[in-house]
Amino acid sequence: MESKKPKVLILTQWYIPAFKAGGPITSVYNLVEALKSDIDFWLICGNRDHGSIEDLDVQSDVWLEESGMHVYYSSNSSLARKQIKVELTKGNWSKVYLNSLFSPTWTIYPLLLSRKNDLRCLLAPRGILGAGALQIKSFKKNLFLRLAKTFNVFSRLEWHATDDSERDEIELHFGKGAAIHVIPNLPSKVPAELEHIEGRDRKSILFLSRISRKKNLLFILQRMAEIEEPYELTVIGPSEDKAYELECREFAASAGLIVHWKGAMHPADLQNELPKYSLMVLPTLHENYGHVILQAWGHGLPVLLSENTPWRNLKEQHLGWDISLDAKQLWQEAFKEHFKMPEKELVEWRIKCHSLVREKNQDRKDVLAYQTLLSGGNES
C-alpha cells in the first residue's frame, strides 16, 4: 500500500555512509531522522565520498529501503540524471529538495526538469553564497551566478536559509522578492551525560573540519606561533586542498608547533575522541551553521571561532569566543584566557556548552517548521 504521508525527493551528491563532505551530509541526515515518521523520504545521491575514488560499501543503481526511508546510490552522473528524470517525471512529490547551488547534475538539471513538470523545488545553498565561500574560485562562481540569473535558472523556486544572514545572502544575489524560508539546521544528538567533565588537558585543542582555505587552518597555526602557552593542536578532517595542507604543515614545522594530523575520522569514532580536548578552534571564512560547533559543545568543548558564523556573543554565554579575523591580538588573549581559567569556571563552561545542545535536541519547534514546509506548506 502506498504511503499516505507527504512524499519528498531529496537530491544531494553525498549521503551517509559518506561523511567527508561534512555539514551538508549531517544537515540532511538529521532532517531525515527527525521527520521520517511523518514524511516519506526518497533520496538520490552518489555512491562515493567527497574526494574519494572508491565506491561506498552500498548497493548501487537500485532503490534501497533502509532506516525508514528510500535511498538510491548512483554509480555515475549519467545514471544519476537518468534516475532523477524518472522520478521527476512521475510528478507526485510534495517537494523536491536540492542541496547544492553550482552542480549541473544535482541542481541545474533537476531544476529545469521540475519546471517542465510543474514541481515545487526547495533549494538549500548550504552556505555557498557567503562572501567567504565565494572568495574560493571566485571567478567561476560569480560567472555562474551571472549566467544563471540571466537565464532565470533559479526563478520559480523556494529557498531554504538556515539563518538570517543566509537569507540576506540569497536576497543579495536573487532579489528581495525571492521566496525564502528561514529554519535552522537540526543539531545532531549528543550524550545525555557529559563525560570527562573535569581534568581535561587544557593544552589539547582541536581543529575539526576539512583542510581547506575556507576553513582557514593556517590562521590558527599562525596565532599559536605567537603565544607562549604550550598548546598541542590535533587536526581532524579530510584534506580538500593538498597544496594548502602542505603550506600548513610546512608552517607548523618551521614554527616548532606540536600538531597531530589525524585525517578524516568517521562520526561514530568522534564520540570517543571529542572528550579528550579542552577547546575547539575554527577560524572559518564562512559557516551558515557549523555542525562541528554543535558537536564540540555537545561534548563540553568551548569554541574559539571567527566572526563568520551565526554563533555570536559566545563569551557572555560561557560558550567560548567569537572574534574578528582582523583582531589578531584578541585571538591571543582568548588563548591565554582559556589556558589560565580556573578549573571550576572551565567546568561550568563545559556544562553550559553541553546543556545548550541538549536543549536544542529536545526543542520541537524547528522540527515542526520543517514538517510544514516539506509537506507542501509555505510557512517560514
Phi, psi and omega per residue, in radians:
M1 nan 2.315 -3.129
E2 -1.221 2.423 -3.120
S3 -1.119 2.476 3.079
K4 -1.578 -0.032 3.122
K5 -1.264 2.694 3.038
P6 -0.988 2.437 -3.137
K7 -1.802 2.221 -3.139
V8 -2.167 2.250 3.072
L9 -1.751 2.092 3.109
I10 -1.795 2.271 3.072
L11 -2.043 2.120 -3.121
T12 -2.713 2.432 -3.026
Q13 -1.182 -0.561 -3.084
W14 -2.231 2.432 3.064
Y15 -2.621 2.822 -3.114
I16 -0.947 2.506 0.192
P17 -1.400 0.105 2.987
A18 -1.090 2.605 3.126
F19 -2.577 -0.181 -3.030
K20 -1.282 -0.298 3.083
A21 -1.366 -0.129 2.977
G22 1.276 -2.215 -2.962
G23 -0.912 -0.822 -3.130
P24 -1.005 -0.657 3.088
I25 -1.135 -0.813 -3.131
T26 -1.080 -0.700 -3.125
S27 -1.063 -0.821 -3.109
V28 -1.216 -0.757 -3.135
Y29 -1.045 -0.824 -3.119
N30 -1.113 -0.643 3.109
L31 -1.117 -0.831 -3.129
V32 -1.096 -0.788 -3.118
E33 -1.067 -0.638 -3.098
A34 -1.326 -0.456 -2.957
L35 -2.116 0.021 -3.013
K36 -1.179 -0.318 3.070
S37 -1.361 -0.291 -3.101
D38 -1.933 -0.353 -3.085
I39 -2.273 2.436 3.126
D40 -1.541 1.700 -3.060
F41 -1.573 2.330 2.981
W42 -2.183 2.295 -3.008
L43 -2.315 2.280 3.041
I44 -1.943 2.293 -3.138
C45 -2.599 3.131 3.052
G46 -1.492 2.939 -3.109
N47 -1.897 0.410 3.057
R48 -2.287 2.641 3.073
D49 -1.354 2.880 -3.128
H50 -1.049 2.175 3.101
G51 1.336 0.097 -3.079
S52 -1.754 2.621 3.058
I53 -1.832 -0.027 -3.135
E54 -1.751 2.509 3.103
D55 -1.257 2.612 3.001
L56 -1.188 2.785 3.133
D57 -1.439 1.174 -3.134
V58 -2.458 2.812 3.029
Q59 -1.405 2.277 -3.026
S60 -1.837 2.711 2.986
D61 1.127 0.467 2.994
V62 -2.484 2.719 3.057
W63 -1.359 2.241 3.090
L64 -1.944 2.419 3.063
E65 -1.893 1.996 -3.093
E66 -2.699 2.520 3.084
S67 0.941 0.635 3.036
G68 1.380 0.321 3.112
M69 -2.632 3.074 3.094
H70 -2.032 2.340 -3.118
V71 -2.290 2.400 3.086
Y72 -2.115 1.933 3.108
Y73 -1.628 1.957 -3.081
S74 -1.564 2.380 -3.090
S75 -1.431 -0.244 3.061
N76 -2.795 2.940 -3.060
S77 -1.131 -0.633 -3.131
S78 -1.090 -0.804 3.123
L79 -1.208 -0.565 3.078
A80 -1.086 -0.833 3.136
R81 -1.096 -0.654 3.127
K82 -1.097 -0.782 -3.122
Q83 -1.244 -0.634 3.073
I84 -1.043 -0.749 3.132
K85 -1.108 -0.742 3.127
V86 -1.023 -0.818 -3.056
E87 -1.262 -0.679 -3.115
L88 -1.267 -0.488 3.105
T89 -1.179 -0.513 3.111
K90 -1.077 -0.677 3.025
G91 1.249 0.290 -3.067
N92 -1.845 0.749 -3.086
W93 -1.935 2.376 3.015
S94 -1.170 -0.711 3.069
K95 -2.629 2.620 2.940
V96 -1.913 2.060 -2.973
Y97 -1.867 1.958 -3.101
L98 -1.754 2.534 -3.013
N99 -2.283 0.654 3.031
S100 -2.773 3.056 -3.113
L101 -2.155 -0.727 -2.982
F102 -1.699 0.001 -3.012
S103 -1.448 2.168 3.061
P104 -1.086 -0.719 -3.086
T105 -1.331 -0.786 -2.959
W106 -1.654 -0.125 -3.128
T107 -2.296 -1.076 -2.999
I108 -1.125 -0.871 -3.131
Y109 -1.034 -0.901 3.119
P110 -1.147 -0.522 3.079
L111 -1.091 -0.798 -3.131
L112 -1.153 -0.701 3.101
L113 -1.165 -0.683 3.141
S114 -1.113 -0.688 3.111
R115 -1.106 -0.717 3.139
K116 -1.125 -0.604 -3.089
N117 -1.745 0.185 3.068
D118 0.975 0.829 3.112
L119 -1.789 2.670 -3.125
R120 -1.592 2.089 -3.134
C121 -1.842 2.468 3.036
L122 -2.120 2.187 -3.058
L123 -2.060 2.201 3.044
A124 -1.838 1.951 -3.108
P125 -1.232 -0.220 3.078
R126 0.941 0.756 3.018
G127 1.432 -0.009 -3.015
I128 -1.279 -0.272 -3.131
L129 -1.574 -0.018 3.090
G130 -1.148 2.593 -3.094
A131 -1.014 -0.722 3.131
G132 -1.131 -0.685 3.130
A133 -1.196 -0.664 -3.117
L134 -1.264 -0.257 3.079
Q135 -1.149 -0.520 -3.109
I136 -1.416 2.148 -3.073
K137 0.931 0.811 -2.978
S138 -1.098 -0.641 -3.080
F139 -1.096 -0.845 -3.112
K140 -1.125 -0.744 -3.094
K141 -1.163 -0.766 -3.123
N142 -1.214 -0.612 3.058
L143 -1.105 -0.759 3.114
F144 -1.038 -0.802 -3.113
L145 -1.095 -0.719 3.138
R146 -1.115 -0.787 -3.133
L147 -1.155 -0.703 -3.131
A148 -1.104 -0.703 3.126
K149 -1.236 -0.641 3.126
T150 -1.058 -0.697 -3.093
F151 -1.747 0.241 3.054
N152 0.947 0.660 -3.123
V153 -1.088 -0.621 -3.048
F154 -1.776 0.367 3.046
S155 -1.422 2.823 3.074
R156 1.000 0.767 3.005
L157 -2.504 2.910 3.079
E158 -1.828 2.689 -3.115
W159 -2.005 2.521 2.999
H160 -1.953 1.977 3.035
A161 -1.837 2.510 -3.109
T162 -1.643 -0.146 3.021
D163 -2.800 3.079 -3.078
D164 -1.133 -0.588 -3.136
S165 -1.169 -0.637 3.096
E166 -1.231 -0.610 3.026
R167 -1.029 -0.764 3.130
D168 -1.104 -0.660 3.119
E169 -1.123 -0.724 3.119
I170 -1.123 -0.775 3.138
E171 -1.125 -0.623 3.126
L172 -1.056 -0.702 -3.056
H173 -1.632 -0.451 -3.023
F174 -2.211 0.129 2.984
G175 1.681 2.722 -3.117
K176 -1.164 -0.354 -3.103
G177 -1.472 0.006 -3.133
A178 -1.101 2.451 3.120
A179 -1.444 1.795 -3.004
I180 -2.081 2.279 3.061
H181 -1.927 2.171 -3.111
V182 -1.810 1.878 3.075
I183 -2.416 2.194 -3.133
P184 -1.086 2.719 2.959
N185 -1.079 2.743 3.088
L186 -1.623 2.299 -3.101
P187 -1.295 2.710 3.050
S188 -1.219 2.685 3.071
K189 -1.179 2.502 3.125
V190 -2.200 2.826 -3.118
P191 -1.024 2.532 3.107
A192 -1.170 -0.559 3.124
E193 -2.024 2.480 -3.115
L194 -1.509 2.181 -3.132
E195 -1.578 2.669 3.069
H196 0.872 0.877 -3.066
I197 -1.202 -0.478 -3.139
E198 -2.034 2.738 2.976
G199 1.331 0.262 3.089
R200 -1.185 2.511 -3.141
D201 -1.277 1.872 -3.060
R202 -1.260 -0.120 3.010
K203 -1.292 -0.362 -3.039
S204 -1.562 1.911 3.117
I205 -2.082 2.801 -2.946
L206 -2.245 2.367 2.906
F207 -1.954 1.993 -3.042
L208 -2.095 1.609 -3.121
S209 -3.095 3.028 3.063
R210 -1.175 2.575 3.070
I211 -1.512 1.738 -3.114
S212 -2.649 2.848 -3.133
R213 -1.099 -0.576 3.125
K214 -1.088 -0.656 -3.109
K215 -1.401 -0.347 2.856
N216 1.220 0.699 3.141
L217 -1.033 -0.682 -3.096
L218 -0.989 -0.589 3.139
F219 -1.047 -0.756 3.138
I220 -1.173 -0.708 3.105
L221 -1.064 -0.703 3.113
Q222 -1.137 -0.670 3.113
R223 -1.219 -0.659 3.109
M224 -1.089 -0.588 -3.129
A225 -1.225 -0.259 -3.066
E226 -1.722 -0.109 -3.067
I227 -1.967 2.796 -3.096
E228 -1.551 -0.409 -3.087
E229 -1.051 2.356 -3.034
P230 -1.439 1.093 -3.130
Y231 -1.273 2.602 2.955
E232 -2.076 2.209 -3.093
L233 -1.814 2.253 3.001
T234 -1.837 2.243 -3.140
V235 -1.869 2.018 3.119
I236 -2.091 2.094 3.133
G237 2.718 2.675 3.138
P238 -1.248 2.672 3.079
S239 -1.506 2.020 3.126
E240 -1.644 -0.367 -3.063
D241 -2.426 1.724 -3.050
K242 -1.095 -0.657 3.128
A243 -1.143 -0.700 3.123
Y244 -1.197 -0.687 3.088
E245 -1.053 -0.753 3.121
L246 -1.080 -0.700 3.100
E247 -1.067 -0.739 3.125
C248 -1.154 -0.781 -3.124
R249 -1.109 -0.729 -3.122
E250 -1.159 -0.687 3.107
F251 -1.147 -0.784 -3.127
A252 -1.034 -0.736 -3.139
A253 -1.165 -0.762 -3.109
S254 -1.167 -0.514 -3.132
A255 -1.565 -0.034 3.121
G256 1.228 0.486 -3.116
L257 -1.434 2.601 3.050
I258 -1.639 1.896 -3.107
V259 -2.251 2.256 3.095
H260 -1.832 2.034 -3.088
W261 -1.707 1.837 -3.044
K262 -1.763 -0.157 3.119
G263 1.250 -2.878 -3.129
A264 -1.212 2.483 3.136
M265 -2.300 2.319 3.141
H266 -1.093 2.457 -3.112
P267 -0.939 -0.597 3.138
A268 -1.108 -0.595 -3.139
D269 -1.336 -0.408 -3.134
L270 -1.146 -0.476 -3.108
Q271 -1.012 -0.636 3.119
N272 -1.543 -0.350 -3.075
E273 -1.428 -0.741 -2.988
L274 -1.053 -0.669 -3.127
P275 -1.140 -0.081 3.130
K276 -1.357 -0.232 -2.977
Y277 -1.952 2.834 -3.096
S278 -1.899 -0.325 -3.072
L279 -2.711 2.451 3.005
M280 -1.950 2.440 -3.122
V281 -2.079 2.437 3.112
L282 -2.664 1.611 -3.132
P283 -1.530 0.807 -2.972
T284 -1.071 2.644 3.019
L285 -1.392 -0.391 3.090
H286 -2.984 2.334 2.949
E287 -2.425 2.306 3.059
N288 -1.531 -0.223 3.065
Y289 -2.606 -1.221 3.129
G290 1.647 1.244 -3.138
H291 -1.029 -0.575 -3.122
V292 -1.143 -0.478 3.100
I293 -1.152 -0.799 3.104
L294 -1.157 -0.629 3.080
Q295 -1.066 -0.776 3.132
A296 -1.093 -0.859 3.116
W297 -1.013 -0.718 -3.100
G298 -1.074 -0.377 3.101
H299 -1.905 0.305 3.000
G300 1.424 0.408 3.099
L301 -1.755 2.028 2.901
P302 -1.059 2.800 -3.067
V303 -2.197 2.601 3.032
L304 -2.047 1.872 -2.975
L305 -2.071 2.788 2.904
S306 -1.298 3.072 3.100
E307 -1.388 0.012 -2.999
N308 -1.672 0.728 3.052
T309 -2.377 2.921 3.081
P310 -1.283 -0.173 -3.018
W311 -1.612 1.922 -3.029
R312 -2.210 2.910 3.122
N313 0.955 0.772 -3.025
L314 -1.269 -0.636 -3.089
K315 -1.092 -0.716 -3.138
E316 -1.099 -0.459 -3.134
Q317 -1.675 0.033 -3.114
H318 1.057 0.711 3.124
L319 -1.973 -0.180 -3.103
G320 2.474 -2.513 -3.102
W321 -2.451 2.453 2.963
D322 -2.163 2.091 -2.940
I323 -2.363 2.447 3.076
S324 -1.046 2.478 3.081
L325 -1.142 -0.364 3.115
D326 -1.358 -0.365 -3.063
A327 -1.644 1.207 -3.037
K328 -1.095 -0.604 3.134
Q329 -1.097 -0.637 3.135
L330 -1.187 -0.535 3.055
W331 -1.133 -0.757 3.105
Q332 -1.063 -0.721 3.141
E333 -1.172 -0.617 3.109
A334 -1.158 -0.719 3.061
F335 -0.998 -0.826 -3.112
K336 -1.136 -0.698 -3.131
E337 -1.105 -0.744 3.103
H338 -1.117 -0.773 -3.049
F339 -1.139 -0.630 -3.060
K340 -1.694 -0.012 -3.101
M341 -1.098 2.325 3.080
P342 -0.971 2.491 -3.068
E343 -1.005 -0.692 -3.136
K344 -1.046 -0.736 -3.140
E345 -1.203 -0.701 -3.139
L346 -1.150 -0.626 3.061
V347 -1.088 -0.711 3.098
E348 -1.087 -0.678 3.083
W349 -1.112 -0.748 -3.128
R350 -1.071 -0.744 3.120
I351 -1.102 -0.739 -3.141
K352 -1.100 -0.716 3.123
C353 -1.055 -0.863 -3.115
H354 -1.112 -0.735 -3.106
S355 -1.109 -0.646 3.140
L356 -1.020 -0.827 -3.091
V357 -1.254 -0.638 3.075
R358 -1.044 -0.721 3.112
E359 -1.114 -0.710 3.122
K360 -1.168 -0.614 3.083
N361 -1.076 -0.583 -3.051
Q362 -1.596 -0.195 -3.109
D363 -1.415 2.144 -3.080
R364 -1.657 -0.063 -3.032
K365 -1.007 -0.855 -3.098
D366 -1.230 -0.592 3.085
V367 -1.059 -0.782 3.135
L368 -1.156 -0.602 3.096
A369 -1.135 -0.725 3.074
Y370 -1.115 -0.706 -3.128
Q371 -1.062 -0.757 3.117
T372 -1.107 -0.819 -3.094
L373 -1.115 -0.840 -3.059
L374 -1.344 -0.315 3.087
S375 -1.379 -0.099 -3.137
G376 2.031 -0.056 3.141
G377 -1.335 2.945 -3.083
N378 -2.066 0.224 -3.135
E379 -1.218 2.512 3.109
S380 -2.218 nan nan
